[in-house]
Amino acid sequence: MGTIGMVFGLAGLAFAFIANSRLNKLEDKLKELDILDKEFGNKERII
């Protein structure tokens, strides 16, 4: 059962990184189109 848990854990981690990068791209595009303020979410990004 340990191997299956590790596989699902790694798959979840990969999914999280992909989802985070897509959200960052969306945020940048919305800022570019002046839908979001330029200061919106000026925290450090993970990726």
C-alpha positions in Angstrom: 0.0 0.0 0.0 3.0 2.3 0.5 3.9 2.3 -3.2 0.3 3.1 -4.3 0.2 6.0 -1.8 3.5 7.4 -3.1 2.3 7.2 -6.7 -0.9 9.0 -5.9 1.0 11.6 -3.8 3.4 12.3 -6.7 0.5 12.5 -9.2 -1.2 15.0 -6.8 1.9 17.0 -6.5 2.3 17.2 -10.3 -1.3 18.2 -10.7 -0.8 21.0 -8.1 2.2 22.4 -9.9 0.4 22.4 -13.3 -2.7 24.0 -11.8 -0.7 26.6 -10.0 1.2 27.5 -13.2 -2.1 27.8 -15.2 -3.6 30.1 -12.5 -0.5 32.3 -12.6 -0.8 32.6 -16.4 -4.5 33.4 -16.1 -3.8 36.1 -13.4 -1.1 37.6 -15.7 -3.5 37.7 -18.6 -6.3 39.3 -16.5 -3.9 42.0 -15.3 -2.8 42.6 -18.9 -6.4 43.1 -19.9 -7.0 45.5 -16.9 -9.6 43.2 -15.4 -7.5 42.8 -12.3 -5.6 45.5 -10.5 -1.8 45.5 -11.2 -1.2 45.1 -7.4 -3.6 42.1 -7.1 -1.8 39.1 -5.5 1.7 40.6 -5.4 2.8 37.8 -3.1 5.6 35.5 -4.0 4.7 32.8 -6.4 5.6 29.2 -5.9 6.7 28.6 -9.5 
